[in-house]
Amino acid sequence: MELREHCQQIFEAAVTAVQPGQLIPEFLELKGNNLRIGKELIPLTATTKIFVIGAGKASATMAQAVEKIAGKRIAKGFIVTKYDHALPLEHIECLEASHPVPDQNGVIAVERTIAVVQEARQQDIIICLLSGGASALWADLPAGISLEALQQTSGLLLQCGADIAEMNTVRKHLSRIKGGQLLSYAPRSGWFSLIISDVPGDMLTVIGSGPTVDDTSSFEDVKKIIEKYKLADKLPSPVLHHIEKGIKGAIPETIKPGNAVLKNCSNLLIGSNLMALAAAKNEAQKLGYHTHVLESCLQGDTTDAARNLFAVYSAYRGNRPACFLTGGETTLQVTGKGKGGRNQHMVLQVLHEMMTHEIPGFCFLAAGTDGTDGPTDAAGAFADQLTLARMKEKEMLLANYLQQQDSYHFFKEAAALFKTGSTGTNVMDLSVAIIE
C-alpha cells in the first residue's frame, strides 16, 4: 500500500499548491482605500462599488478567498458552481447547477450574473472568478433554442471526441455572454478576471469559453467542427438553424480583437497545471524519487496516451526509485455503455498493458485535480499489483470492461478507486507513476 500512499501524497501536494486560498492573495490585496489587483493599484472612493461574479467548479473556494480580502467592500456578488461544491459565503450569493450537461439553474445563473454586472457604473469594479466548468454552468439560451436542445448538443459534444477548444468554440456561438460578450453588459466599468486554467496551453479564450476575452473563432469554425465529427444529422434543427444564421451574418459574432469593450478588462491567470506539476515534483523528490515530468500538456486520445505512457515506463532503465509525472487532459470518445471517466479509462488501459509487460514495484495513478472524473464520484483510480491480484481473485475479464468503457465498476470491484471529494480547485488531470 505504500506506493499508493506515495502516489496519493504527491497528487495531494499538487492540488494544495493550486488552492484558491493560496493563489488569490498573491493577486488581490486591500490596503486601506487601495485595492491591488495583479500589478494595478486602484484607489477606492466612498462611492466605488465592488461586484463579484464567477462560474466554475472552483468558484466557491475562489469567492471565499475574495471575501476574506475584500469583505464588506463587496457591494453585491453572485457565483455559480457545480452541485455539492457550494461553500458558506457572507457577501456573495452562490447557486449550484449541473455539469457537464447544463440544466435550468445554469440558465438562471446567466440571467442573475447579467443583472449583477448591469448595476455597475463607470467608477465601479467587477471581479470575475473563472475556473473549469464555467462553460456548462453558465448556460444561456439563444432565441429559438430550448434547454433540451442545448443539453442534447452538450451531450453530443462530450461523446464525439471533440477536444475542449472545439467544444467551447461551439458553446461560444450558442451564447450571449461567452467569447467576450459578457463585457458588453457593463462596458464602462473596470473588469478584472482571476482565472484558474483547466485547458491545455492555458488559452484564456478557451477557459470557461472566454467570457471576458476576445475570440477569433467564428460560426464558420463551428460548422467545420460539426462536419468533422459528423454531427449534422444528430444536432437539434434549431441549433443548426442558429449556426446557419450566424454564418449569414443575421446573428452577431463573438467579440473580436480590437473591440472597445476589451479596453477596460484585465485577465489574470492565477493557477495552472504547471504550478501543480511543480509542486508534485517537489513532493516526489522529498520522498526520495528520481522525478521526471514527461508532459505538461498531454492531449489526444485517452487510450493512445495510456499506451504511450506505459511504453516510457516499461523502457525506463534509469535511476530508481523513479517517479514520472504528467499533466494535461486527454479525450475519450464514448462508444461503450459503461460508467467511468477519462482518467479511470486511462488507468484501466495501463492495467491492460501491465498484463503483458509486468513492471516490478510499479504503481500508476491518474486523477482529475477537481476531484471528479466523468459522471462519477471518483477522481481516478490506481493500477498496481494489488489491482491485478484483486482482478484475478474476482475472475474479472478486463477486456470486457475496456470494451464497454466501464472502468468505474471495474475499479470499484477491484478496490482501486481514488476518491477525494471536491478539491476546491481545477487544473486538468494529473498522473503519477512510481517504479520502486
LUMZADREN-43680 format. One line per 5 residues: number of its first residue (from 1); their letters; for each residue x, y, z of C-alpha. Coordinates in nm, 3 decimals. Layout:
REM LUMZADREN-43680
NUM> a> X Y Z | ... .
***
This chain:
REM LUMZADREN-43680
1> melre> 0.000 0.000 0.000 | 0.299 0.232 0.045 | 0.324 0.301 -0.329 | -0.041 0.403 -0.344 | 0.011 0.624 -0.040 .
6> hcqqi> 0.306 0.793 -0.208 | 0.110 0.846 -0.530 | -0.171 0.999 -0.327 | 0.068 1.218 -0.126 | 0.226 1.352 -0.445 .
11> feaav> -0.116 1.417 -0.601 | -0.239 1.597 -0.288 | 0.069 1.821 -0.283 | -0.011 1.924 -0.640 | -0.373 2.005 -0.556 .
16> tavqp> -0.275 2.200 -0.243 | -0.045 2.423 -0.447 | -0.333 2.544 -0.666 | -0.590 2.610 -0.394 | -0.760 2.949 -0.443 .
21> gqlip> -0.688 3.036 -0.080 | -0.318 3.027 -0.166 | -0.337 3.175 -0.515 | -0.573 3.470 -0.481 | -0.388 3.665 -0.206 .
26> eflel> -0.094 3.693 -0.445 | -0.315 3.879 -0.694 | -0.567 4.057 -0.470 | -0.491 4.281 -0.172 | -0.684 4.551 0.011 .
31> kgnnl> -0.473 4.818 0.183 | -0.684 5.088 0.339 | -0.864 5.254 0.049 | -0.644 5.098 -0.217 | -0.721 4.772 -0.392 .
36> rigke> -0.436 4.591 -0.565 | -0.536 4.353 -0.842 | -0.233 4.199 -1.007 | 0.009 4.488 -1.056 | -0.260 4.754 -1.072 .
41> liplt> -0.335 4.972 -0.767 | -0.689 5.110 -0.763 | -0.791 5.393 -0.526 | -1.134 5.324 -0.378 | -1.359 5.623 -0.313 .
46> attki> -1.661 5.625 -0.085 | -1.883 5.562 -0.387 | -1.677 5.288 -0.555 | -1.859 4.957 -0.554 | -1.703 4.615 -0.596 .
51> fviga> -1.910 4.349 -0.770 | -1.805 3.985 -0.776 | -1.928 3.729 -1.027 | -1.798 3.387 -1.120 | -1.853 3.039 -1.253 .
56> gkasa> -1.674 2.706 -1.231 | -1.600 2.413 -1.006 | -1.359 2.628 -0.803 | -1.571 2.943 -0.796 | -1.696 2.890 -0.440 .
61> tmaqa> -1.347 2.848 -0.296 | -1.232 3.144 -0.505 | -1.522 3.352 -0.370 | -1.431 3.258 -0.013 | -1.077 3.379 -0.071 .
66> vekia> -1.201 3.707 -0.221 | -1.439 3.762 0.072 | -1.152 3.725 0.320 | -0.975 4.009 0.142 | -1.248 4.245 0.024 .
71> gkria> -1.516 4.160 0.281 | -1.768 4.438 0.336 | -1.636 4.635 0.041 | -1.824 4.389 -0.182 | -2.149 4.558 -0.282 .
76> kgfiv> -2.301 4.251 -0.447 | -2.185 3.915 -0.570 | -2.320 3.610 -0.748 | -2.142 3.290 -0.850 | -2.246 2.951 -0.983 .
81> tkydh> -2.072 2.623 -0.912 | -2.130 2.253 -0.960 | -2.376 2.066 -0.737 | -2.220 1.974 -0.399 | -1.944 2.234 -0.447 .
86> alple> -2.109 2.529 -0.268 | -1.947 2.679 0.042 | -2.069 2.924 0.308 | -2.036 3.285 0.183 | -2.121 3.612 0.353 .
91> hiecl> -2.134 3.874 0.079 | -2.159 3.667 -0.239 | -2.461 3.459 -0.334 | -2.392 3.108 -0.464 | -2.610 2.890 -0.686 .
96> eashp> -2.540 2.530 -0.778 | -2.603 2.397 -1.128 | -2.538 2.090 -1.341 | -2.206 1.997 -1.502 | -2.107 1.886 -1.765 .
101> vpdqn> -2.456 1.888 -1.918 | -2.633 2.215 -1.825 | -2.969 2.246 -1.650 | -3.222 2.518 -1.569 | -3.009 2.652 -1.284 .
106> gviav> -2.734 2.724 -1.535 | -2.981 2.932 -1.735 | -3.089 3.116 -1.418 | -2.723 3.174 -1.330 | -2.659 3.363 -1.655 .
111> ertia> -2.961 3.590 -1.602 | -2.859 3.662 -1.243 | -2.498 3.731 -1.347 | -2.607 3.975 -1.618 | -2.834 4.151 -1.367 .
116> vvqea> -2.543 4.199 -1.125 | -2.297 4.343 -1.377 | -2.562 4.575 -1.522 | -2.573 4.751 -1.184 | -2.207 4.851 -1.218 .
121> rqqdi> -2.123 5.209 -1.313 | -1.812 5.359 -1.468 | -1.634 5.407 -1.133 | -1.713 5.054 -1.014 | -1.505 4.735 -1.025 .
126> iicll> -1.618 4.393 -1.140 | -1.413 4.093 -1.028 | -1.486 3.784 -1.237 | -1.379 3.446 -1.095 | -1.336 3.180 -1.362 .
131> sggas> -1.240 2.814 -1.335 | -1.303 2.491 -1.521 | -1.668 2.402 -1.565 | -1.783 2.758 -1.630 | -1.884 2.678 -1.988 .
136> alwad> -2.152 2.434 -1.872 | -2.251 2.617 -1.554 | -2.322 2.941 -1.744 | -2.587 2.812 -1.984 | -2.783 3.085 -2.158 .
141> lpagi> -3.030 3.004 -2.432 | -3.014 3.184 -2.769 | -3.351 3.279 -2.919 | -3.528 2.974 -3.056 | -3.311 2.719 -2.875 .
146> sleal> -3.462 2.526 -2.584 | -3.277 2.393 -2.282 | -3.342 2.041 -2.409 | -3.175 2.126 -2.741 | -2.875 2.276 -2.559 .
151> qqtsg> -2.849 1.967 -2.338 | -2.861 1.738 -2.639 | -2.589 1.942 -2.809 | -2.371 1.929 -2.496 | -2.410 1.554 -2.471 .
156> lllqc> -2.310 1.502 -2.833 | -2.002 1.721 -2.795 | -1.894 1.530 -2.485 | -1.931 1.192 -2.655 | -1.793 1.259 -3.002 .
161> gadia> -1.428 1.302 -2.902 | -1.403 1.679 -2.960 | -1.132 1.850 -2.756 | -1.208 2.131 -2.512 | -1.116 2.408 -2.757 .
166> emntv> -1.355 2.266 -3.017 | -1.636 2.217 -2.766 | -1.600 2.570 -2.638 | -1.593 2.714 -2.990 | -1.942 2.570 -3.034 .
171> rkhls> -2.052 2.684 -2.688 | -1.936 3.042 -2.754 | -2.161 3.064 -3.058 | -2.462 2.938 -2.865 | -2.433 3.209 -2.601 .
176> rikgg> -2.486 3.579 -2.529 | -2.200 3.602 -2.275 | -1.920 3.372 -2.391 | -1.644 3.475 -2.628 | -1.602 3.816 -2.463 .
181> qllsy> -1.970 3.906 -2.481 | -2.016 3.932 -2.103 | -1.820 4.259 -2.109 | -2.092 4.418 -2.322 | -2.328 4.431 -2.023 .
186> aprsg> -2.101 4.672 -1.832 | -1.865 4.818 -2.095 | -1.755 5.122 -1.893 | -1.672 4.950 -1.562 | -1.330 4.819 -1.465 .
191> wfsli> -1.314 4.444 -1.519 | -1.064 4.204 -1.361 | -1.086 3.832 -1.428 | -0.899 3.596 -1.195 | -0.864 3.271 -1.385 .
196> isdvp> -0.766 2.917 -1.289 | -0.686 2.722 -1.605 | -0.826 2.379 -1.682 | -0.726 2.368 -2.051 | -0.409 2.257 -2.231 .
201> gdmlt> -0.187 2.552 -2.309 | -0.375 2.778 -2.063 | -0.552 2.954 -2.352 | -0.763 3.228 -2.194 | -1.004 3.227 -2.485 .
206> vigsg> -1.086 2.861 -2.412 | -1.109 2.863 -2.030 | -1.479 2.892 -1.946 | -1.534 2.981 -2.314 | -1.358 3.314 -2.256 .
211> ptvdd> -1.644 3.539 -2.137 | -1.407 3.834 -2.081 | -1.155 3.763 -2.360 | -1.159 3.838 -2.733 | -1.243 3.547 -2.960 .
216> tssfe> -1.105 3.477 -3.307 | -1.329 3.178 -3.381 | -1.638 3.211 -3.598 | -1.969 3.049 -3.691 | -1.782 2.906 -3.991 .
221> dvkki> -1.546 2.730 -3.748 | -1.847 2.583 -3.568 | -1.973 2.441 -3.896 | -1.634 2.279 -3.960 | -1.638 2.115 -3.617 .
226> iekyk> -1.988 1.979 -3.682 | -1.870 1.835 -4.013 | -1.550 1.692 -3.859 | -1.742 1.490 -3.601 | -2.037 1.411 -3.831 .
231> ladkl> -2.291 1.578 -3.603 | -2.511 1.743 -3.869 | -2.765 1.459 -3.862 | -2.764 1.440 -3.483 | -2.783 1.802 -3.362 .
236> pspvl> -3.126 1.958 -3.298 | -3.250 2.154 -3.601 | -3.285 2.484 -3.405 | -2.912 2.466 -3.322 | -2.819 2.407 -3.685 .
241> hhiek> -3.051 2.689 -3.792 | -2.888 2.925 -3.539 | -2.541 2.844 -3.674 | -2.651 2.898 -4.034 | -2.799 3.236 -3.938 .
246> gikga> -2.466 3.325 -3.777 | -2.274 3.232 -4.091 | -2.503 3.458 -4.294 | -2.447 3.746 -4.052 | -2.801 3.750 -3.912 .
251> ipeti> -2.663 3.686 -3.561 | -2.372 3.893 -3.420 | -2.034 3.726 -3.391 | -1.840 3.696 -3.064 | -1.614 3.982 -2.952 .
256> kpgna> -1.315 4.017 -3.183 | -0.968 4.164 -3.109 | -0.973 4.543 -3.100 | -1.333 4.571 -2.982 | -1.379 4.870 -2.750 .
261> vlknc> -1.532 4.660 -2.468 | -1.196 4.490 -2.417 | -1.003 4.801 -2.315 | -1.130 4.809 -1.955 | -1.063 4.441 -1.880 .
266> snlli> -0.755 4.270 -1.735 | -0.741 3.890 -1.746 | -0.506 3.734 -1.490 | -0.408 3.367 -1.498 | -0.358 3.275 -1.133 .
271> gsnlm> -0.344 2.895 -1.134 | -0.246 2.622 -1.380 | -0.146 2.260 -1.421 | 0.219 2.368 -1.448 | 0.204 2.500 -1.093 .
276> alaaa> 0.053 2.173 -0.974 | 0.320 1.971 -1.155 | 0.597 2.176 -0.996 | 0.456 2.105 -0.650 | 0.414 1.735 -0.732 .
281> kneaq> 0.775 1.715 -0.848 | 0.896 1.881 -0.531 | 0.696 1.638 -0.315 | 0.818 1.333 -0.509 | 1.178 1.445 -0.466 .
286> klgyh> 1.121 1.491 -0.091 | 1.004 1.128 -0.081 | 1.331 1.025 -0.242 | 1.224 0.964 -0.602 | 1.425 1.048 -0.913 .
291> thvle> 1.149 1.253 -1.072 | 1.070 1.316 -1.437 | 0.797 1.543 -1.577 | 0.709 1.366 -1.902 | 0.441 1.601 -2.031 .
296> sclqg> 0.277 1.919 -1.906 | 0.018 1.944 -2.184 | -0.095 1.588 -2.254 | -0.373 1.576 -2.512 | -0.520 1.337 -2.766 .
301> dttda> -0.695 1.004 -2.738 | -0.701 0.857 -2.386 | -0.619 0.502 -2.497 | -0.326 0.612 -2.713 | -0.194 0.831 -2.431 .
306> arnlf> -0.207 0.540 -2.184 | -0.019 0.311 -2.420 | 0.245 0.574 -2.493 | 0.300 0.650 -2.126 | 0.332 0.282 -2.035 .
311> avysa> 0.584 0.235 -2.314 | 0.802 0.500 -2.146 | 0.765 0.337 -1.803 | 0.847 -0.013 -1.929 | 1.152 0.110 -2.125 .
316> yrgnr> 1.296 0.306 -1.832 | 1.645 0.195 -1.725 | 1.747 0.498 -1.522 | 1.793 0.563 -1.152 | 1.542 0.416 -0.908 .
321> pacfl> 1.316 0.466 -0.726 | 1.166 0.677 -1.002 | 0.857 0.891 -1.034 | 0.701 1.008 -1.361 | 0.454 1.298 -1.371 .
326> tgget> 0.217 1.402 -1.646 | -0.034 1.685 -1.667 | -0.298 1.766 -1.926 | -0.633 1.645 -2.048 | -0.697 1.363 -2.290 .
331> tlqvt> -1.012 1.300 -2.492 | -1.225 0.987 -2.467 | -1.473 0.911 -2.741 | -1.767 0.742 -2.569 | -1.874 0.425 -2.751 .
336> gkgkg> -1.948 0.187 -2.463 | -2.241 0.178 -2.224 | -2.043 0.159 -1.903 | -1.962 0.417 -1.637 | -1.632 0.597 -1.592 .
341> grnqh> -1.417 0.891 -1.694 | -1.105 0.957 -1.899 | -0.872 0.908 -1.601 | -1.025 0.578 -1.492 | -1.021 0.459 -1.854 .
346> mvlqv> -0.654 0.556 -1.883 | -0.570 0.358 -1.570 | -0.766 0.060 -1.699 | -0.567 0.070 -2.024 | -0.239 0.089 -1.829 .
351> lhemm> -0.351 -0.212 -1.627 | -0.417 -0.394 -1.954 | -0.062 -0.315 -2.065 | 0.069 -0.445 -1.730 | -0.081 -0.787 -1.802 .
356> theip> 0.154 -0.838 -2.096 | 0.456 -0.643 -1.971 | 0.489 -0.653 -1.596 | 0.699 -0.385 -1.422 | 0.805 -0.494 -1.072 .
361> gfcfl> 0.726 -0.243 -0.798 | 0.502 -0.030 -1.021 | 0.205 0.190 -0.928 | 0.007 0.427 -1.151 | -0.250 0.690 -1.053 .
366> aagtd> -0.442 0.917 -1.289 | -0.698 1.159 -1.149 | -0.880 1.486 -1.202 | -0.749 1.769 -0.986 | -1.108 1.881 -0.923 .
371> gtdgp> -1.186 1.552 -0.753 | -1.424 1.423 -1.018 | -1.367 1.208 -1.324 | -1.656 1.190 -1.569 | -2.005 1.140 -1.421 .
376> tdaag> -1.868 0.952 -1.118 | -1.785 1.016 -0.752 | -1.421 0.916 -0.807 | -1.129 1.137 -0.906 | -0.945 0.848 -1.071 .
381> afadq> -0.801 0.506 -0.994 | -0.487 0.302 -0.917 | -0.316 0.036 -1.129 | -0.067 -0.183 -0.943 | -0.004 -0.541 -0.836 .
386> ltlar> -0.281 -0.513 -0.577 | -0.529 -0.424 -0.852 | -0.414 -0.715 -1.067 | -0.437 -0.957 -0.775 | -0.788 -0.843 -0.692 .
391> mkeke> -0.889 -0.877 -1.057 | -0.766 -1.236 -1.069 | -0.928 -1.319 -0.736 | -1.264 -1.188 -0.859 | -1.217 -1.352 -1.202 .
396> mllan> -1.286 -1.019 -1.373 | -1.245 -1.001 -1.751 | -1.060 -0.673 -1.803 | -1.115 -0.674 -2.180 | -1.492 -0.665 -2.133 .
401> ylqqq> -1.472 -0.363 -1.906 | -1.243 -0.187 -2.154 | -1.478 -0.255 -2.444 | -1.781 -0.126 -2.253 | -1.580 0.166 -2.109 .
406> dsyhf> -1.694 0.051 -1.765 | -1.381 0.146 -1.572 | -1.570 0.273 -1.266 | -1.733 -0.061 -1.190 | -1.407 -0.246 -1.258 .
411> fkeaa> -1.210 -0.039 -1.009 | -1.492 -0.040 -0.756 | -1.487 -0.421 -0.762 | -1.106 -0.419 -0.752 | -1.099 -0.177 -0.456 .
416> alfkt> -0.879 0.063 -0.655 | -1.093 0.374 -0.697 | -0.932 0.701 -0.587 | -1.185 0.930 -0.418 | -1.106 1.277 -0.286 .
421> gstgt> -1.439 1.460 -0.293 | -1.445 1.816 -0.425 | -1.094 1.962 -0.403 | -1.197 2.325 -0.446 | -0.977 2.374 -0.750 .
426> nvmdl> -0.947 2.251 -1.109 | -0.632 2.245 -1.323 | -0.700 1.949 -1.555 | -0.568 1.599 -1.481 | -0.253 1.465 -1.324 .
431> svaii> -0.091 1.121 -1.345 | 0.172 0.982 -1.111 | 0.370 0.667 -1.191 | 0.616 0.513 -0.947 | 0.877 0.245 -1.011 .
436> e> 1.047 0.122 -0.695 .
***
